[in-house]
Amino acid sequence: MNHEKTIVDLILSQFEGKVQQTTAVFTALGAEAAQVPVAPDRNTVGYLLGHLVAVHDKLLEGLSLGERLHPEWDGLFLAPQQAGAAYPPYQELLAAWQQVNAALVAGFATLSVADWLTKHAYVSDADFAHEPHRNKLNLLLSRTGHLFHHGGQLALVKR
């Protein structure tokens, strides 16, 4: 039995399952929830959707899976939510969420177990030599945790 492949497959399954679950929540909430804060004085549902699009879009680059699809949204969604900012429509964000995650899953299929243990794009060669745990698999693990965190916030939204 190839234990390394089993571990990678389990991590991919967790990520992909949480993406599917989060997609279902965003779809069920719909555009009418875009301006609803997840809790008083917290981010809105629409902002969280855009934030997750931007973070997952950066995964394409970080995992060396190809060009980013929506780098133009970094200023809006990788910074705290800004009162009065013009955010893209909810349905556009939802379509981008699905597009980015489909590109990620397609890219995952191209990586071998050995590829997952190579450095990600955001770490230097020198740092990776001293910290080999800063690999692509660890980057995906951290983004999976990030997705679970925001999924917990979405669970607070009154339906």
N, C-alpha and C positions, 0 to 999 in steps of 0.2 A: 504494500500500500504506500502511495506517495503522500506522506503527511503534509508536506509543504503545499501541494496542490489542494488538498482538502482544506487547509487553513485559508488559502486564498479564495477558494470557492465559497467558504462560509462567510468571509468578509464581503465578497461581492454580493452574495445573497442578502445579507443584512442591508447593505446600501440600496440595492435595487428594490427590495421589499419596502423599505422606508420611503423611497421615492414614490412608489406606487400608492402607498398609504397617504402620503402627503398630497399627491396629485388628487386623490379622491376627496380629501378634505377641502382643498382649494376649489375643486369643481363644485362640490356640494354647497360651499359657502356662496359662491357666485359673485358677480360684479357688485351686487347690492351690499355686500359686506366689505368692499374695498376700503371704505373710509371708517370702518369700525375698528376702534383700538382693541387690542387683545386684552387689555386691562386699563384702568384709568391712568391717563398720562403715559401710555406706552405706545409702541409702534402700531400702525394700522395693519390690517390683513393685507392690503395691497402693497404696502411697503415691505412687509415680510416676504411676500411672493417675489417682488423685484430683488430684494436682498439675496434670497436663495438662488435666483437666476444668476445674479452676478458672481456669487461665490462658486457655484457649480460651473459657470462659464470659465472661471479662472482655473478650474481643475483640468480643463482641456489643455491649457498651456502648461500647468504644473506637472501634469503626467506626460507631457510631450505627445499628446494625441492629435494635435492640429491647432489651427488658428482659432482664436476666440470668436464667438458669434455675435456678442453684444458688448464689446468693451466701452461703447459710448454711454453705458449706464453706470459705469463705476462711480462717477461723481455723485450720482443720486443715491446709489444703493450700498456703497461700501463706506459711507459716512453716516452719521446719525440722521434720522428722518428730519427733514427741514420743513417747518411750517410754511405754507404758501408755495412750496415748490411744485412745478408742473410735472407730475408723474405720468408715465404712459398709461393708457387704458388697461384695465384689469384683463380683458380678453387677450390683448396683445402680450401682456406679461405671462399669462397662462400658456399661450401658444409657444412663447420663448422658453418657458420652463420645460415643456414637453420636448421641444426641439433640442435644447442643450442636453437634457438627460438621455435622449435617444442617441445623440452623438457620443456621449460618454459610454453608454452601454456598448455601442458598436466599437468604440476604441478599446474598451476592456477586452473584447474578444481577440484583439490583435496582440495582447501582451502575454508572454509566457510567465511562468512562475519566477524564473530568473530575472525577467524584466521588472517585475514588481519589487524586486529587492535592490534595484539600481537607484541612484540618486534622482530626486525630483528636480525640477527646473529652478526651484527657489533656494537651493543650497549650493554653495560653491564646492568645487572639487576638494579644496583644502579642508573645509568644514566636514564634508562627507567622509573624508579619510579618517577624521577623529571621531565622527559620530555616524557610523554606518546605519543606525536606526532611522536616520533622516532620509528614508527611501520613499518610493512611490506608494507602497502599501501603507506606510505610516501616514502619509498625506491623506490617503483615502479614509483611513480610520479616523483621523481628526475631523474630516469633513462629514463623516457619518455621525459622529458625536454632535457636531454642530447642527446637523439636520434634526437629530433627535431632540436637541435643546429647543429649537424653534417649533418642532412638532408639539412639544409640551405647551408652548405659549398658545398655539392655535387651539389646543384643547380647551382653553379658557374662554374662547369666543362663544357667546350665547347664540344658539341657533334658533 
